[in-house]
């Protein structure tokens, strides 16, 4: 649904989408008249009741945001790929003296690969920090690859063991008779 042609209606919808109350959205949309605060709640209710396109527009705006917040198939595939390719080297940097340290700034290529991060601070006798030890665990590349395989349908079909006796016990007698008669007909056709 495109933007509503009535600018006040659209402004009202945008206000409701921004979680304003009906009254606040009604007043923010520029509606007034005599005693606007007194009649705004009733008039806003009437506006939505009499114009289903307004309710539909509010729902559409909320749905767009909802869809944008849900990870799609392609995004999931890309995230799993980055997780499968991640190595500790992606998170290690070196200082001016050549000492290695974990770099967790916003520029790391695949933060979703980090499963667990911990820091242990060491203090001297006076209680002053003298250093820390960082620990990082990444998601298993094998698990990421298995999830990718499942999403893409690469894995072989799973075999399921079925006890035919239990299945037959659940069928009504008419169905069993029909199955048996079909089996007899097929055996008769094979013999001739």
C-alpha positions in Angstrom: 0.0 0.0 0.0 1.5 3.4 -0.9 1.6 6.4 1.3 -2.0 7.6 2.0 -3.0 10.6 -0.2 -4.7 12.3 2.8 -1.6 13.8 4.5 -3.4 14.0 7.9 -4.3 10.3 7.7 -0.7 9.4 6.8 0.6 11.6 9.6 -1.8 9.8 12.0 -0.6 6.4 10.8 3.1 7.5 11.2 2.3 8.6 14.7 0.6 5.3 15.6 3.5 3.5 14.1 5.8 5.4 16.3 3.8 4.1 19.3 1.9 7.3 20.0 -1.5 6.8 21.6 -4.5 7.3 19.4 -5.1 10.7 21.0 -1.5 11.9 20.7 -1.3 10.7 17.0 -4.5 12.4 16.3 -3.3 15.7 17.7 0.2 15.4 16.1 -1.5 14.9 12.7 -2.9 18.4 12.9 -6.5 17.6 13.9 -8.0 20.1 16.1 -11.4 21.7 16.2 -13.3 22.7 19.3 -11.8 21.3 22.4 -9.2 19.1 20.6 -7.9 17.4 23.8 -11.4 16.7 25.0 -12.6 15.1 21.7 -9.3 13.7 20.3 -9.7 10.2 21.8 -13.2 9.8 20.5 -12.4 11.3 17.1 -9.2 9.1 16.7 -11.2 6.0 17.4 -13.8 7.1 14.9 -11.1 7.8 12.3 -9.8 4.2 12.6 -13.3 2.7 12.7 -14.6 4.6 9.6 -11.4 4.3 7.5 -10.1 0.7 7.2 -7.3 2.0 5.0 -5.8 3.7 8.0 -5.7 0.5 10.0 -4.3 -1.3 7.0 -1.5 1.3 6.6 -0.5 1.1 10.3 -0.4 -2.7 10.0 1.7 -2.4 6.8 4.2 -0.1 8.5 4.6 -2.5 11.4 5.0 -5.5 9.1 7.8 -3.8 7.2 9.7 -3.3 10.3 9.0 -6.8 11.5 10.3 -8.3 8.2 13.4 -6.1 8.3 14.2 -7.4 11.8 14.0 -11.0 10.9 17.0 -12.7 9.4 16.3 -14.0 5.9 17.6 -17.1 4.3 20.4 -15.3 2.4 21.5 -13.4 5.5 21.5 -16.7 7.5 23.6 -18.4 4.8 26.1 -15.6 4.8 26.4 -15.5 8.6 26.9 -19.3 8.7 29.6 -19.0 6.0 31.5 -16.4 7.9 31.3 -18.5 11.1 32.6 -21.6 9.1 35.5 -19.6 7.8 36.5 -17.8 11.0 39.8 -18.4 12.6 41.5 -17.0 15.7 43.8 -15.0 13.4 40.8 -12.8 12.5 40.8 -11.5 16.1 44.5 -11.2 16.8 46.4 -8.0 16.3 49.9 -6.9 17.3 50.9 -3.8 19.3 53.9 -1.6 18.5 56.3 -4.0 20.3 55.0 -6.9 18.3 53.1 -8.5 21.2 49.9 -10.2 20.1 46.5 -9.3 21.6 42.9 -10.0 20.9 41.3 -7.2 19.0 37.5 -6.9 19.6 36.8 -3.5 18.1 33.9 -2.9 15.6 36.2 -3.6 12.6 36.5 -7.4 13.1 35.2 -9.1 10.0 32.8 -11.7 11.6 31.8 -11.0 15.2 29.0 -13.6 15.0 31.8 -16.2 15.0 32.5 -15.5 18.6 30.8 -18.0 20.9 32.4 -16.9 24.2 34.7 -14.1 25.3 36.2 -13.7 28.8 38.8 -11.6 30.4 40.7 -12.3 33.6 42.3 -9.3 35.2 45.4 -9.6 37.4 46.2 -7.1 40.2 49.3 -6.4 42.2 49.4 -6.4 46.0 48.2 -2.8 46.1 45.1 -3.7 44.0 46.3 -2.0 40.9 45.8 -3.8 37.5 48.9 -5.2 36.1 47.5 -7.1 33.1 44.9 -9.4 31.9 44.4 -12.6 30.1 41.8 -12.8 27.4 40.1 -16.0 26.2 38.0 -16.4 23.1 36.0 -19.4 21.8 34.7 -19.5 18.3 31.6 -21.3 17.1 32.5 -24.7 15.6 33.2 -24.4 11.9 31.9 -28.0 11.6 28.6 -27.1 13.1 28.3 -24.0 10.9 29.0 -26.2 7.8 26.4 -28.7 9.0 23.8 -26.0 9.5 24.6 -24.7 6.0 24.3 -28.2 4.5 20.9 -28.6 6.2 19.7 -25.2 4.9 20.9 -25.9 1.4 19.6 -29.5 1.3 23.1 -31.0 0.9 22.7 -33.7 3.4 21.4 -37.2 2.5 17.8 -38.0 3.5 17.5 -39.5 6.9 16.4 -43.1 7.2 13.5 -43.7 9.5 12.8 -47.1 10.9 9.0 -47.9 10.9 7.4 -50.9 12.4 4.7 -51.8 9.9 2.8 -53.7 12.5 2.2 -50.6 14.6 1.1 -48.7 11.5 -1.3 -51.5 10.5 -2.7 -51.6 14.0 -3.8 -47.9 13.7 -5.7 -48.4 10.4 -9.4 -49.1 10.3 -10.6 -52.5 9.1 -11.9 -51.1 5.8 -8.5 -49.7 5.0 -6.8 -53.0 5.8 -9.2 -54.9 3.6 -8.6 -52.5 0.7 -4.8 -52.9 1.1 -5.1 -56.6 1.2 -7.3 -56.7 -1.9 -4.9 -54.5 -3.8 -2.0 -56.8 -2.9 -4.0 -59.8 -4.1 -4.8 -58.1 -7.4 -1.2 -57.2 -7.9 0.0 -60.8 -7.2 -2.7 -62.1 -9.6 -1.4 -59.8 -12.4 2.2 -60.9 -11.8 1.3 -64.6 -12.0 -0.5 -64.2 -15.4 
